[in-house]
């Protein structure tokens, strides 16, 4: 089952606001989910970081694509 955009955005927002050096205890508390949900949803903390990283890359790609569409030389 693919992870929803909201769940990707949630973990991205957590890391962008709080950094990467927190325990899963802190993450689940802030996201208001239980440990079981965190691990079912993201697999591991390392995988959740990768999901957040990929989400950020997609945001950047969308931004550049939008900028280029509005450029006279595209």
BELUR-V782186 format. One record per helix or strand of 2 or more residues. SS is the DSSP state (H for helix, E for strand). FROM is the first residue (numbers start at 1). LEN is the number of residues. Records with the same first field share a line. If there is no record, write none. Layout:
SS->FROM-LEN ; FROM-LEN
This chain:
H->5-14 ; 24-8 ; 35-8 ; 45-25
